[in-house]
């Protein structure tokens, strides 16, 4: 009898996902302006998706972008950052490369080199004549309009765009060497990684945990990365645009669509970029912009006024926010969490008090499952109190225990937090189904 009871329990757990009730978006009336514009579809509809590492990887947001653009039209690839140049992970549908090294940070880092971060929640800077190449792999992502988000120090400086039959990546290689370095002043762990154009985890591998809290005079090992550049590349390029950077936001219109963005820049006060937005000539359809930042929380998106100002210039018709996993791994209180969410909502609505916003509750994780469940309750309450829509991805995927089941299906990783591509796409499908239902019923 006990054995039979055990078998029934096991089958119940395994079959639970198949019997889950479809999860609906709540407070849908606050999405009405977005839904109306999307249905009319006589203008470009702008979507802005903010998130953490679940979004930076691009699998969840990429699935949603493909679905909504297949149904309502493609107005462009939207906001991107050259993650590979920044030694970080990113979506697989584009690549990036430069002929120079850059100091790069994301908004979660403790750093004193750049006082601001802009649109993408990342910053990259150097003081060398530099090429930056961003190459899109899909023909449908061809662009003819570009917005360059840069620092005001670049205003008035000249730049050029080029086209080429060959990729810059064929003319650059990376050279690595181990060096010893004595920490100076108040250098931080991320600043040390940026100095040597390496990643923090590599510093950790070479030095152990002490490098996470550097002190002046400490000697560390570092893997210094340099770029070897073959200037023969410049024999293959043809100029297609010349201009000057404006104060933070520069618009570029090309005469012909391109799938490769090749920028040459040499600002006299340095080159500092925060992201690039790509659009086509469509007069309607959806422009889907993503800002995914590994390790980010609601509080991190409140750090830099310039970021919110540049994101405001996108004029989103809908802001989707999928954060809170990192809060679940912290000791944040209910009051502080709710205040951070409320403040971000208010700042996003600075120019439009009725801007449609959709908050998405994070899925279960193995590290802090109780805290994750509590935070999702706090998020739901905050959504209702601040007139925004809410979708519980947590409940849609099966609530507590989902992560274990996802691991059994090889849809989740061993770290207890992140998922495989198939796992993220399954989550995105739940969001898309709920959004479609909301649109159809509105």
N, C-alpha and C positions, 0 to 999 in steps of 0.2 A: 504493500500500500504506500509506504514512504517512497519507494523507488518510482512508482507511478506518479506520485505527487511531484517528485523532482523533475521527471520527464515533462510533465505538463507545464511546470514553471519555466523550464528551459525553452520549450516551444513557444510559450507565451511571450517570452522576452524576444526571441528571434523574429516572431511574426508581428510584434508591436508596430514597427514602422509601416506595415502594410494596412493596418487598421486605424492609423491616425486620421483624425478629422482634418480636412483642409483648413489651414489657418487663414483668417481674413485680416486685412489691414483695418485698424481701428481709427476712429476719428476722421473718416474719409472726407467729410465736408470741408476740411481744411486743404484738401488737394484740388478742389473744384476749379480754380483758375488755371492750374496746370492742365487738368484733364480737358477743359474746354478748348484751350489753345492747341493741345495735341490733336484733338478730334477735328477741329477746323482745318488744321494743317495747311494754312496759307502763308505761314511765316516759319522761320527757323525756331524750334523749341530747344532751349538750352537746359541741359541737366548737369548738375554739379554733384559729384559723389565724393564725400570725404570719408577717410577710413585709416586703418592701421596696416599692419603687415598682411592681413587677410585681403586687403585691397591693393597694396603695392605690387603684389605678385601678378595681378591682372587677370587671374582666372575667373573670379566671381564677377568682377565688373566687366570683363571682356565678354562674358556670356550675355550679360544684360545689354551691353551695347549692341551686340550682334542682333539680338532679338528685337529690340525696340527700333533699330534702324531698318531691319528687314520689313517690319510692319509699317513704319511711318516715314521712312526715307533717311538717307545718309547725308548729313550736312558737313561731315568732316570727322577727323580722328579726335579732335579736341585737344585738351591740355596734356602735355607730356613733359617728362624731364629725362635728360640723357643719363639714365641710371648706370649704365656700364662705365661711362666716363667717371662717374662718382663712386666706382667700385662697389656698387650695390646691385641688388636683384630688381627685376622689373618685368613688364609684360613681354611676351615672346614675339609679338607681331611687329616689333621694330628693333633696330640695333643702333648703337651710338659709338662713336670713336673720336678721338682728338689726336693731334700731333704733338700735344704738350701735356704736361701734368697739371693738375688743378688741386687746390685745397677745397675740399667739399665737406659739407655738414648737413645734417637734417635737424629739424626743429626740436628733437628730443635731447640733443647734445648740449653739454656744458662747454661753451666755447666763448672766446673773447675776441676773435679775429674779425668776424663780421657782425656789426651791430643789428642788422636786420635779416630777415628771411622773407621771401615773397611767395608768390602764388602757389608753387608746388610743395612748399614746406621743406625745400632743399635750397642750398646755395652752393655755387661753384665759382671760384675766383682764381685768377693768376695775373701776372704782370708781363706776359710774353705775347708776341704776335702768334695767334692761334687759329687753327681751323677746328670747327666742330661739325661733325657729320651725324645726322639722324636719318636713317634709311628705313622706310616703311616697306613691309614685305608684301602687302596686298594691294593690287591695282586700285581697288575701290577707296583706298586711303590717300589717293593723289590729292594734292592741295594746290590752291592758287592764292590763298590768303594766309598770312602768318601774323601772329601777335608775339612779339618778343618781350618778355618780362625781365627787366634788368634793373640795376641800381642807378640811382640818380647821378652818381659820379660819372656815368658814361654819357650823360646828355651832351649832345653836340659832337660826339666823336664819330668818325666815319666807319662804315662797315660795308662789306660786299658779300653778295650771294653768287654762287657759281653752280654750274652743272658739269658733270663728268661722266664718261662712259665706264669708268672704273671706280671702285670704292677706295676711299682713303685708307681703309683697313689693310689693304694690300701693301701699303707703303709705310706702315708703322709696326714696330715690335716693342716688346717690353723687356727691359733688362733689369735683373734683380741681383742685389748683393747685400750680404749681412754686414751691418756696421754697428759700432758701439757709439752711444750718445749719452751725454751728461745733461740731465734735465735742468732747464733754466727757469727762473722766476716762478710764475704761477701756471705753467703749462699744464693742461688737462690731458687726460687719457685720450679723448677724441682728437685733441690738437696734435698730440704726438703721432697718431696714425695719419692725420692729414699732412703733417710735415714730410713724411716719407712716402706719401701716396700709397699707403697700404691700408689694411683694415684692422679694426680693434682686436678682432679675434686672433689675428696673426701675432700681434704684440703680446697677447695673453699666452699664446702657445710658447713664445720665445722666453717670456719672463715670469710667468706665473701671475697670481692675483695681485702681487705688490704693484704692478704697473697700472692697475686701475686707480691707484691713489698716489700719483707721483709727487715727489717732494724735490725741491731744488738740491742739486748735487747728486741725485741718484743716477747711477749708471745703468743704462738699459741696452738691450740688443734690439735692433730693428731691421726689418727687411726693406731696404730702400729700393723703390721702383723708379726707373727713369724710362723715358720714351725715346726710341731710336727712330728717326724720321728720314725717309728718303725723299728729297726735294724733287725728284723726277715726277712726282705726282702733279706738280704745278704745271707741267707741260701738257697735261690732259684736261685742264679745266677751262671753262668758258664763262665769262661773267654774264649774269642775267639780271642783276639788280645792284645798284649802289645807293646808299643813303646815309643818314645820320641818326644815331640813337636819340630818342626823345627822353623826357623825364620819367623814366620808369616803365612806360608802356609804349612800344613802337609798333605801328601797323605797317604791314608790307603787302602790296598787291602785285602779283606776278602776271605776265602776259600769257603764260602757258602753264598748265598743270604740271606738277613735279611729284615724284615719289621719294626724292632725296633732297634733304635740306643740308646745304653746305655753306657754312658761314665762316668768313674770315674777319677777325676782329683784332684790334690793337689799341685799346683805349689808353690814352696817355696817363690816366689815373688808375689804370687797372681794368680788367675785365671781370664783371660780376653779374651772374645770371641767376634767375629764379624759376625759369620755365619757358616753354614755348607752346603756343596754341596753333593748331592747324585746321583750316577750313577749306571747303571747296566753294564753287559759285552757286550752289543750290539756294533757291529762294524759299525753300521749305524743307521739312525733314527735321531730324534730331541731331544736335551737336552734344556729344556725351563726353563730359570732362571728368577726369578722375584725379584725386589728390590722395594717394596712399602713402603713409609714412610709417615705416617699421617702428614699433614701440610706442606709437602715439596714443595720447589720451585726449579727452575733452579739454583739459587744462592746457595741453601743449598748443592747441589751436587758438588759445587766447594770448599767447606770448608776444606775437609780433603784429602790431597794427598794420604794417605794410602788407602782410599776407592777406588780411581781410579786405584791405583796400583794393588790392589787385584782383582778388576773387570777385569782389563786388562789380568790377568793370566787365566781368563776363556776362552780367545781367542774367543770372539763372532764373528759369521759370520753376524749377524744382531743385531743392537741395536734399540729398539723401545722406544721412550720417550713420555709418556703421562703425562705431567705436565701443569701448567699454571692456574689451578683453583684458587690456593692460591694467585697467582699474581693478579688475577682479584679482589680479596678482599682487595688488598693493594693499596698504592698510587704510585706504581712503575711507572717510566716514560718510554716512548717508547725507548729512547736511552739506558737506563739501562737494560730494558728487552732484547732488541736485543743483547746487548753486553754479557749478561749472557748466552743466548742461543748459540751465536757464540763461546764463550769461552769453554762451555761444549763440543760442537762438536769438537773443536780443541783438547781438552785434551783427548777425547775418541779416536781420530785419531792419537794419539801420535806416535804409532808404525806402523800404517797403514793408509796412507793418503786417501785411497779409501774405508775405512770401510763403508759398507752400513748402513745408519741410516734413520729411519722413524720417523718423528715428527707427533704426533696426536694432533689435535686441540680439546680442551675440549668442552663439551656441554654447553648449556645455563644453567644459574642458576638464582635464584630469588633475590639474595642479590645485585649483581652488574651486571645486564645483559648488560648494555651499555659498561662497562669496559671489560667484557668477549668478546664481539663482536670485540672490538678494539684490544685486545690482540691477538685474532685469526688472524686478518689481519696482525699484526706485525709478528706473527709466520710464516705465509705463505711467507711473503717477506723475512724473514731471511732464510727460507728453500731454496728458489731459489738462494739467494746470496751465500749460503754455500754448494751447491751441495749435498743436502740431499732430500729424498723423503718426501712428505707431504700428510696427509689425514685429511680432515675436518670432524671429527665426529660431529662437531657442525652442519654443513649443512646436513649431512647424516641423522641426527635425526630430522631435521625440523627447525633448527635455533632458532630464538627468539620465545619464547612461548612454546618450547618443554617441559620445566620443568613442567609447569602447566598441559599440556596434560598428561604427565607421572603421575602426582599426581592423575588426574581423573581416570587413569587406575590402580591406586594403585601400580605404579612402582617407585614412588619417595617418599622420606620422607618429614616430615614437616619442616625440618631445612633449606630447600631452596637450598641445595647443594648436598646432597647425595641421592643415589637411593637404591631401594630394589634389591634383587637378580635378579628378573625378568627384571628390568630395565637395570642392568649391562649386563645381558646376551643378551638383545636386542641390546645393543650397540656393544657388542663383535661380534655378528652375522654380523653387518654392516662391521666391520673391516675385519672379516674373508672372507666375500663375496668379498670385494674389493681386498684383498690379493690374493684370488683364481683367480680372473679375471686377475690380473696382472701376476701371474705365468703362466696362460694358454696362455696369449697373448705374453709372452716374448720368 
